[in-house]
Amino acid sequence: MQYINIIKIGRHEYDIQVGDKFLDNGACVQLLTQSKEKCEWGKKTSPVLSKKVWKQVLEFPSYKKYRYADSKDMYIYEIM
């Protein structure tokens, strides 16, 4: 895996790699492919990005944007 950047979400740092996916649902942006948060009973938590961190992610060299499940306002961003 190729590391692109390190972003900080809350108290945790995440190594953003090629293939990582973010979900933008119009209200918040979540990192779907990594989680360092505590989870219970098999539930996976997805860290929520601040606006400042999301702007850093959008400055990455290349990413692919596509609609999530034919939704009008939900998008997946995949780091290429």
N, C-alpha and C positions, 0 to 999 in steps of 0.2 A: 504494500500500500504506500502511496505517496502522500506525505503530510503537506498540507497547503498552509495552514495557519493554526494558531492556538487562540481560542476565544474563551473568555471567562463568563460563566453564567452562575450568578449567585456566588457560592463559596467554592465552586468546582471549576476546573479548567478542562476543556475538551480539545483534543487534537482533531481538527477537521481534515478529513481524508477524501480522496476521490471516491465517489459512490455514496457519500453521506446525503441524507435527505432531510429537507425541512418542509413543514406543513404550514401554509399561510391560510387561515380560515377567516380572515377579515377582521378578527378581533385581536388575535395574537399569533405569534410565529413560534413553532415548536421544533426542536431537534428530534427527529424520529428514530435515528439509527444508533444513538448512544444514550446511556443513562447511568448516572452515578448516584442517583437518588435512592433512598430506601423505598422498597416496595413491599406490599403485603399480599399474601394469598395469590401470587402469580400475576398480580396487576403490574404492568410496566408503566412507570411514570416517564413522561417526556418533558425535559427542561424547556422553559419558556424564555425566549430571547427578549432582551430589552430593545428599544428602537435604535439605540446607539450600536449595539452588537449586530443587529440586523443590517444596518447600513454598512458595517464592516464586511459582512458576508456577501452583500450585493456587489462589493468591489472586487471579489475574487475573479480571477482571469476568465473562467468559463463555467457556466451552469446551464442547465436545461430546465425550462419552466413548462409544466403541463397541468391541465385540469385534473382535479381529484374526483373520480367517480362521476363524471359529467355534471359536476356542480357549477353553479354560476359564479360563485365567489371564493371557492376553495382551490388552492393551487399547491402543487408539489414542486419544490426546487431541488434538483439533483446536481451535486458538484461533479463536474466532468474532469 
